[in-house]
Amino acid sequence: MDERLLTEKLIGFDSSTAQGVRLCAGFVRGWLEARDVTVHELTVRDLPVLVADAGPVDAPITVLLHGHMDVVPGHEGQFEARVEGDRLIGRGAYDMKGALAALMLSIADLQSVSGIRCRLGIVPDEEREEEHERGADLLVEEGFKGDFAITGEPTDMLVGVAAKGVFAMRINVGGHAAHGATPWLGRNAILRAIEVYHEIESLPFAQESSALYDRPSINLGRILGGDALNKVPDACVIDVDVRYLPEQEPEAILQQVSSIDGAEVISTFHRPPALVDPQSPFVSALRDAASPHHPEEVTTIGRHGASDAVSFLKAGIPTVEFGPSGAGHHGPDEWVSIPSLSSYRRTISDFVASLPTVMNGGPPA
């Protein structure tokens, strides 16, 4: 089965739901085992976490590959993959079922690799909002460790050595109730909440930049307010998603937001930023492996989104984000480049095969 067909199979599972994740995991495990790949299953919050292995257990170098099965919710038609030119369109095509398909094929390709151990961890909850009991953390706790890790997040075949942190806030904004026919007698909490969001966009932290990023990302993700059509709402809750720069501190962001009149931060969700040495020999070897399969220069980049890379970084494992080309993740027309799926698969296999030579001081194989 080639990269496109396997990606289409994975897209067909609505893994924005727990049941869809379980069905997808069953397919993934069966596919791998049918190719004589050893698979071990863990469980997090009653959801499956899969680990597949290649190469000798006692090899001097261990490379970790990481993928996730879950996707953000989509419309029914998005779970039916379609092809337009060299684009494969569907929910999760870019984030990250295309990469997952290529990683599955790579771990099958690498069953006979020598001198290196390669492990593929597949989690069910990368897109979820839980701060604790996460699949990637469980992997590390259960011994899924190595010298270098790659998570297949979308990077257009470039190597992500930095990622913004996540600091999400639930903010309560109060108002004053009145009859809907006389709104001037009240204070509309929903309108005030929108003003609060725009004030957050104007705070000092929101104007800062760094070498890799021109600004933090700020998104109003949810707004909950009002209990009757004919009443001026006196309470509103907004969920604001801040992706902060690696140089920034979430405590300072919280302090600035809390200074806004009428804004009460009632809960937060935090994931730290990611940073990896771009001069690492592993990063250089990955760039070298990708270069023959990518028409443009393979550079190192900073990504705006967060990922499970932080779980491995917390354990001291250098981790990069590296995935195939595409666009539109989390959007209505998400797509992945079909040719890049093959390029990505070959890059992973070439990278792993080159490491014994590279780490012994020789040129890439």
Residue pairs with C-beta under 8 A, 6 or more apart in sequence:
1 9
1 31
1 105
2 342
3 98
3 101
3 102
3 105
3 338
3 341
3 342
3 344
3 345
4 83
4 88
4 338
4 341
6 31
6 101
6 104
6 105
7 81
7 88
7 93
7 97
7 98
7 101
7 336
7 341
8 81
8 88
8 90
9 27
9 101
10 24
10 27
10 28
10 69
10 92
10 97
10 100
10 101
11 79
11 80
11 81
11 88
11 90
11 91
11 92
11 93
11 97
12 79
12 80
12 81
13 20
13 21
13 23
13 24
13 27
13 69
13 79
14 20
14 71
14 74
14 79
14 91
15 21
15 23
15 24
15 69
15 70
15 71
15 92
15 124
16 70
16 71
16 72
16 73
16 74
16 91
16 127
18 46
18 47
21 47
21 48
21 69
21 70
21 124
22 47
22 48
24 69
25 41
25 47
25 48
25 50
25 69
25 122
25 124
26 48
28 50
28 69
28 100
28 104
28 122
29 39
29 41
29 48
29 50
31 104
32 39
32 50
32 52
32 104
32 107
32 108
33 39
35 108
35 111
36 111
37 52
37 53
37 54
37 107
37 108
37 111
38 52
38 53
39 50
39 51
39 52
40 50
40 51
40 52
40 53
41 48
41 49
41 50
41 51
42 48
42 49
42 50
42 51
42 135
42 138
42 139
42 142
43 49
44 123
44 124
44 125
44 133
44 134
44 135
44 138
45 125
45 130
45 133
47 124
47 125
47 135
48 124
49 121
49 122
49 123
49 124
49 135
49 138
49 139
50 120
50 121
50 122
51 119
51 120
51 121
51 122
51 139
51 144
52 104
52 107
52 119
52 120
52 122
53 107
53 117
53 118
53 119
53 120
54 107
54 108
54 110
54 111
54 113
54 117
54 118
54 119
54 120
55 110
55 113
55 114
55 115
55 116
55 117
55 118
56 114
56 115
56 117
57 117
59 114
59 115
59 116
59 117
60 115
60 116
60 356
61 115
61 116
61 117
61 146
61 147
61 355
61 356
61 359
62 116
62 117
62 118
62 119
62 145
62 146
62 147
63 116
63 117
63 118
63 119
63 146
63 147
63 148
63 149
63 150
63 351
63 352
63 355
64 119
64 120
64 121
64 144
64 145
64 146
64 148
64 149
64 150
64 312
64 317
64 319
65 103
65 106
65 107
65 118
65 119
65 120
65 121
65 149
65 150
65 151
65 152
65 348
66 120
66 121
66 122
66 123
66 136
66 139
66 149
66 150
66 151
66 152
66 308
66 309
66 312
66 319
67 96
67 99
67 100
67 103
67 104
67 120
67 121
67 122
67 123
67 151
67 152
68 96
68 100
68 122
68 123
68 124
68 125
68 126
68 127
68 135
68 308
69 97
69 100
69 122
69 123
69 124
70 123
70 124
70 125
70 126
70 127
70 128
71 91
71 92
71 95
71 97
71 127
72 91
72 127
72 330
74 91
74 92
75 332
78 90
78 91
78 332
78 334
79 90
79 91
80 90
81 88
81 89
81 90
81 93
82 88
82 89
82 90
83 89
83 338
84 335
86 337
86 338
86 339
87 326
87 335
87 336
87 337
87 338
88 98
88 335
88 336
88 337
88 338
88 341
89 333
89 334
89 335
90 97
90 334
90 335
91 334
92 334
93 326
93 334
93 335
93 336
94 154
94 323
94 324
94 326
94 327
94 328
94 329
94 334
94 335
94 336
95 153
95 154
95 329
95 330
95 334
96 152
96 153
96 154
96 323
98 323
98 324
98 326
98 336
98 340
98 341
98 344
99 152
99 153
99 154
99 323
99 324
99 344
100 122
100 152
101 341
102 152
102 324
102 341
102 342
102 344
102 345
102 348
103 120
103 152
103 348
104 120
105 345
106 118
106 120
106 345
106 348
106 349
106 352
107 118
107 120
109 345
109 349
110 118
110 349
110 352
110 353
113 352
113 353
115 355
115 356
116 352
116 353
116 355
116 356
117 146
118 352
119 144
119 146
121 136
121 139
121 144
123 134
123 135
123 136
123 139
123 308
124 135
125 134
125 135
126 135
126 136
126 307
126 308
128 134
129 168
129 269
131 269
131 270
131 271
134 308
134 311
135 308
136 308
136 311
136 312
137 311
139 311
140 311
140 312
140 314
140 315
140 317
145 315
145 317
146 317
147 282
147 317
147 318
148 280
148 282
148 317
148 318
148 319
149 309
149 312
149 317
149 318
149 319
149 320
150 286
150 319
150 320
150 321
150 322
150 348
151 307
151 308
151 309
151 312
151 319
151 320
151 321
151 322
152 321
152 322
152 323
152 324
152 344
153 160
153 303
153 305
153 307
153 309
153 321
153 322
153 323
154 323
154 324
154 326
154 329
154 336
155 301
155 303
155 321
155 322
155 323
156 323
156 324
156 325
156 326
156 340
157 290
157 293
157 294
157 298
157 322
157 323
157 324
157 325
157 340
157 343
157 344
157 347
158 298
158 299
158 300
158 301
158 322
159 278
159 283
159 286
159 287
159 290
159 298
159 299
159 300
159 301
159 320
159 321
159 322
160 274
160 300
160 301
160 302
160 303
160 320
160 321
160 322
161 275
161 276
161 277
161 278
161 283
161 300
161 301
161 302
161 320
162 212
162 246
162 273
162 274
162 275
162 276
162 301
162 302
162 303
163 246
163 273
163 274
163 302
163 303
163 304
163 305
163 306
163 307
163 309
163 310
163 321
164 213
164 216
164 217
164 243
164 244
164 245
164 246
164 273
164 302
164 303
164 304
164 305
164 306
165 243
165 244
165 245
165 246
165 248
165 250
165 270
165 271
165 272
165 273
165 306
166 241
166 242
166 243
166 244
166 269
166 270
166 271
166 306
167 242
167 243
167 244
167 250
167 253
167 254
167 268
167 269
167 270
168 221
168 239
168 240
168 241
168 242
168 268
168 269
168 270
169 239
169 240
169 242
169 254
169 257
169 265
169 267
169 268
170 237
170 238
170 239
170 265
170 266
170 267
170 268
171 193
171 196
171 237
171 238
171 239
171 240
171 257
171 263
171 264
171 265
171 266
172 235
172 236
172 237
172 263
172 264
172 265
172 266
173 189
173 192
173 193
173 196
173 225
173 235
173 236
173 237
173 238
173 262
173 263
173 264
174 189
174 192
174 234
174 235
174 262
174 264
175 186
175 187
175 188
175 189
175 190
175 192
175 232
175 233
175 234
175 235
175 236
176 186
176 187
176 232
176 234
177 186
177 231
177 232
177 233
177 234
178 184
178 185
178 186
178 231
178 232
179 185
179 186
179 230
179 231
179 232
180 228
180 229
180 230
180 231
180 232
181 230
183 232
185 232
186 232
186 234
187 232
187 234
188 232
188 233
189 225
189 233
189 234
189 235
189 236
190 223
190 225
190 226
190 233
190 236
192 236
192 262
193 223
193 225
193 236
193 237
193 238
194 220
194 223
196 238
196 260
196 262
196 263
197 220
197 238
197 240
199 260
199 263
200 206
200 218
200 240
200 242
200 257
200 260
201 218
203 253
203 256
203 257
203 260
204 256
205 216
205 244
205 248
205 252
205 253
205 256
206 215
206 216
206 218
207 215
208 215
208 216
208 245
208 247
208 248
209 215
209 245
210 245
210 246
210 247
212 246
212 301
212 302
213 245
213 302
213 304
216 242
216 243
216 244
216 245
216 248
217 241
217 242
217 243
217 304
218 240
218 241
218 242
218 243
219 240
219 241
220 238
220 239
220 240
220 241
221 239
221 240
221 241
222 237
222 238
222 239
223 236
223 237
223 238
223 239
224 236
224 237
224 238
225 233
225 235
225 236
225 237
226 233
226 236
227 233
237 266
240 257
242 253
243 304
243 305
243 306
244 250
244 253
244 273
245 273
246 273
246 274
246 275
250 268
250 270
254 265
254 268
257 263
257 265
258 264
258 265
271 306
271 310
272 310
272 313
272 314
273 306
273 310
274 306
274 307
274 309
274 310
274 313
274 319
274 321
275 313
276 283
276 313
276 318
276 319
276 320
277 283
277 318
278 300
280 318
281 358
281 359
282 318
282 320
282 355
283 300
283 318
283 320
284 358
285 351
285 354
285 355
285 358
285 364
286 320
286 322
286 347
286 351
287 298
287 299
287 300
288 354
288 364
289 347
289 348
289 350
289 351
289 354
289 364
290 298
290 322
290 343
290 347
290 351
291 297
291 298
292 350
293 343
293 344
293 346
293 347
293 350
294 343
294 347
303 321
307 321
309 319
309 320
309 321
312 319
313 319
323 344
324 336
324 337
324 340
324 341
324 343
324 344
325 336
325 337
325 340
326 334
326 335
326 336
326 337
326 340
327 334
327 335
328 334
328 335
350 365
353 365
354 364
354 365
357 363
357 364
357 365
358 364
358 365
